[in-house]
């Protein structure tokens, strides 16, 4: 196989990493809020978070263009205040990845928090420990394995995002060319070898991520069983 | 049991909806995406002449349509925006060689939603570092290949490296420009002519080859007569008039 320019791989990893960092904090905050509080419109917000799981990528892309486009409300604000455009930049690709991987992470984190026995937290409360410290030292460490599994899934999903990315980031070779875009355009141009090269790379990343998550789940299941 | 029965009934009712009364002949046309608008009109007028034919049109970039045909996609007629893709099909004997005929011509223009200043120079406009520029993807979209060769002739191609946004077909370039997300785009003059949003149009210098649209009946077509009838309509006087209305130039070799 001839060596190809690897820039799509580095870009995909960068986009997925940055998107996953944001997904991590946002999903933790959302899951914490949702699992603790009852408020008006809660189920609506929950549906909104999970919506990207069922919407076609073109609809997500359309929504992002409407919001972040040159004439979209957020697009105008960003351009005028920060002189910064989202459309046709790698940041657009990161936003697309964020939107599609947030629901996956959110569900994992929510499940992980629900598995944590509330008695541990209550014991800490009777000792007058602050809520933030309880979260940091009890809830989060106990939920960690589920959170980590969610992170891996979110990262893998972020790398694989194609439809919405093509719409908002466009295809600029070497600038917004993520691996899925490279596959698509190589195939369109009839370059099967190049498509295959990237398909193999992205498939092995996906397989590695899923295998690792499953291994981790089995390991923790065994450990909990022993306790 | 009742539930299952009613479900089956509902499924049957729903599936029967889609089978409309069968027309005599079905015609599958694969057309370049830059023909999207004109084809609607073409179809409308053609069906007045031939009411028994039912047409289905599949749009995409010509290379994509070509590879679909190579892989056995059902099509009776191929209306291409590039001679190259037609030649490739011809070399594989997938089209009837005697039916290959040019039916329209087109030109490249630089387009924008803002009007260009008078006497604006193409190179100055396109080298403005503030502007985002969209073109067709050069390896898979004929529009992109034409744009690339024009920019190479002008020695601008290397200077624009990493600045050009590649679109997946000609329509997408138009959409990028119309939505304002790309300030400039190199599109077909036909697309510029029918667009309501595009105000700035400037002919692209450096075009060395004319952009010819060839059409042909496919060798595997089960519907040669209907395909030929539509092809004759497109190259005939009525079809040529419609094409001109939509900003295309008449094809050399088509009936005036």
Boltz contact constraints between the chains, C-beta under 6 A:
constraints:
  - contact:
      token1: [A, 69]
      token2: [B, 181]
      max_distance: 6.0
  - contact:
      token1: [A, 70]
      token2: [B, 180]
      max_distance: 6.0
  - contact:
      token1: [A, 70]
      token2: [B, 181]
      max_distance: 6.0
  - contact:
      token1: [A, 71]
      token2: [B, 180]
      max_distance: 6.0
  - contact:
      token1: [A, 87]
      token2: [B, 181]
      max_distance: 6.0
  - contact:
      token1: [A, 88]
      token2: [B, 132]
      max_distance: 6.0
  - contact:
      token1: [A, 88]
      token2: [B, 165]
      max_distance: 6.0
  - contact:
      token1: [A, 170]
      token2: [B, 165]
      max_distance: 6.0
  - contact:
      token1: [A, 171]
      token2: [B, 166]
      max_distance: 6.0
  - contact:
      token1: [A, 172]
      token2: [B, 165]
      max_distance: 6.0
  - contact:
      token1: [A, 174]
      token2: [B, 162]
      max_distance: 6.0
  - contact:
      token1: [A, 175]
      token2: [B, 162]
      max_distance: 6.0
  - contact:
      token1: [A, 185]
      token2: [B, 137]
      max_distance: 6.0
  - contact:
      token1: [A, 188]
      token2: [B, 140]
      max_distance: 6.0
  - contact:
      token1: [A, 189]
      token2: [B, 139]
      max_distance: 6.0
  - contact:
      token1: [A, 189]
      token2: [B, 140]
      max_distance: 6.0
